[in-house]
Amino acid sequence: MSVEGAMFEKIPTMSAKEVHDAMERGEIILIDVREPGEYAAERIHGALLFPLSTFDPSALPHDRAQPIVFHCAGGKRSENAMRACLKANIPVRAHMAGGIAAWKSSGLPTVSIDPDTGAVRDRQ
């Protein structure tokens, strides 16, 4: 497929629950493409930070046993990261539909820092 064709290809998605379950089984690597301030404020435990503003597909971890799934705040940046990987011929599995907003709406846990105390807060 040409690069132009890849740009219009339907991007594979996973739901927040599918991502959560795949992470629990150790089947995927979750990559957060939000910016460092967003990640510091609240994140999904175990997600690695690769901000889209400095995104380099060739710098992603390569483990065929654990394919990459991207997420962001709402789904647009993670879709852009997927497109960048397709263009660079870097294999990735999917992006999480709805981003961390969908994750939280599904009642799944996040980690945040209390800005007053610096204490880590787990949202169960």
Buried (B, 14 or more C-beta within 10 A) or exposed (E): EEEEEBEEEEBEBBBBEBBBEBBEEEBBBBBBBBBEEBBEEBBBEEBBBBBBEEBEBEEBEEEEEBBBBBBBBBBEBBBBBBBBBBEEEBEBBBBBBBBBBBBBEEEBEBBBBEEEEEEEEEEE
